[in-house]
């Protein structure tokens, strides 16, 4: 009798186990880019409520994927790869005693070289100090880079205005000032030694100035250094982050008009001499162009 009861209990447990066993679930669909709507090939990992992992890959030619899941409950789905932004989704697998199918499409943003990540005016004027908006944008990009370990970016920094035009104006004004002083000294020298047989060397005329160094070149070097410093804590930053510099857009370049003559003396109506006003500094264009441009770099595996 005891043996019969034991056999009956084992049978009941076996039947209950069979009844409770989850039937396989076929999960399939397509992975596409939400912007281009093109198929995306990437690695996909299903993680069940008990931690069981199922790894598959979507087809890069048509974006299709297929996974067979043997566990009911809420599953986490991780989509990653060197060529996509990492994404995370959730999918509930219902309990089922019979084979079932679930069709589910997903959108994953593909990484495409040259795609714009962000652009903004990122520095205080003619300084290498980042604005609060730029620091916020950089922190956001750093999170993306840490989430997508093989993502590369190209960062372009630009200057604010045509500082070279101002530098040229300043050295030319100094030259005119020195020339006027020399002219005065030379006339005094001529007057003093006009009747002298032996004369000392006359005052030396100032040398016309050469083109000054462009202040924006030093500024760009400082801004580049500031950006590299901001991304220094990103893993493999030296391999994944490229910082380049660029000149001003045409709209921000100074376009000189008529050549401004040197100050000259004129006579007023009363016959008194007066000096013409000195030329004013060049009026630079009011440009609000972006000074920081962030783009996706070459899409490749990190160690390729």
JOPE-V590092 format. One record per backbone hydrogen bond with DSSP energy under -0.5 kcal/mol. NH is the residue of the N-H (numbers start at 1). CO is the residue of the C=O. If there is no record, write none. Layout:
nh->{NH,NH}
co->{CO,CO}
//
This chain:
nh->{5,6,7,8,9,10,11,12,13,14,15,16,17,18,19,20,21,23,25,26,27,27,28,28,29,31,32,32,33,37,40,42,43,44,45,46,47,48,48,51,54,56,58,59,63,65,67,69,69,73,75,76,77,78,79,79,80,80,84,85,87,89,91,93,93,94,100,102,104,104,106,108,111,112,114,115,117,118,120,122,124,127,131,135,136,137,138,139,140,141,142,143,144,145,146,147,148,149,151,153,154,155,156,156,157,158,159,162,163,165,166,167,168,169,170,171,172,173,174,175,176,177,178,179,180,181,182,183,184,185,186,187,188,189,190,191,192,193,194,196,199,215,217,218,219,220,221,222,223,224,225,226,227,228,229,230,231,232,234,237,239,240,241,242,242,244,244,246,252,253,256,266,268,271,274,276,284,287,291,292,293,294,295,295,296,297,300,304}
co->{1,2,3,4,5,6,7,8,9,10,11,12,13,14,15,16,17,96,69,100,25,67,26,102,65,63,30,106,38,33,31,40,80,56,78,54,76,46,52,48,46,44,42,64,59,29,27,25,67,93,91,47,89,45,77,87,43,78,81,109,79,77,75,73,91,92,24,26,28,102,30,32,83,110,296,112,294,294,292,120,129,124,122,131,132,133,134,135,136,137,138,139,140,141,142,143,144,147,148,240,295,242,154,293,244,291,246,252,161,162,162,163,164,165,166,167,168,169,170,171,172,173,174,175,176,177,178,179,180,181,182,183,184,185,186,187,188,189,191,193,197,213,214,214,215,216,217,218,219,220,221,222,223,224,225,226,227,229,231,234,236,236,237,153,240,155,242,157,249,250,254,274,272,268,266,264,282,285,120,120,156,118,154,293,115,152,298,301}
//
